[in-house]
Amino acid sequence: MVIGLGRFGRALALELVDEETEVLGIDGDPETVQALSGSLTHTVRADSTKEDALRQLGVHEFDRAVVAIGTDLEASILTASLLISFGIENVWAKAISEAHGRILTQLGVQHVVYPEHDMGKRVAHLVRGRMLDYIEFEDDFAMVKTGPPAEILDAPLSRSAVRSRYGITVVAIKRPGEGFTYATPDTVVRADDTVIVAGRTRATERFSELR
């Protein structure tokens, strides 16, 4: 169930449907509901701050829900509070500020996401270096998609000592025209390959800057 079908909620709901997940989309705007009526499993116009309205839709029977309401903080908080009171096991909620996120966490929301903030950080890393893609996890750990530096080319990874020299691990490799495959100590990296490396955030950034 996705409540709030603005840009974030719409993109999330459509991606879930593409992954063959049944999605109930709820929004208060009739034009939005109409626009998505043929794209989601079910699309309903309703006021998500009203307990009776949500119960009539069977929301309390769901085990996963996303509160994608962003600009209306009151509606976001009231909706999240109702979902928690229903005992829904997994609730995700979009927050537009740290204060908003803190309130959602205090209500008992298990997963608070900051789409604009997280995307801004991700793009900043991409702009600063020569990365092709970047994902940062908790505890200062990241995975980076990048081109390989000259220092590790044309020799097995075990011989180039990537981990000890750069503090990263080459996880996967992609040759032109082929898909990604897992890297092994015997993998030989070529200049036109693309690699995915994992390690501490700064170590992956430094590695991506090597050429």
Secondary structure, DSSP 8 states (H G I E B T S, - for coil): -EE--SHHHHHHHHHHHHTT---EEEES-HHHHHHHTTTSSEEEE--TT-HHHHHHTTGGG-SEEEE---S-HHHHHHHHHHHHHTT-SEEEEE-SSHHHHHHHHHHT-SEEE-HHHHHHHHHHHHHHS--SEEEEETTTEEEEEE---GGGBTSBHHHHTHHHHHSEEEEEEE-TTS-EEE--TT-BB-TT-EEEEEEEHHHHHHHHH--
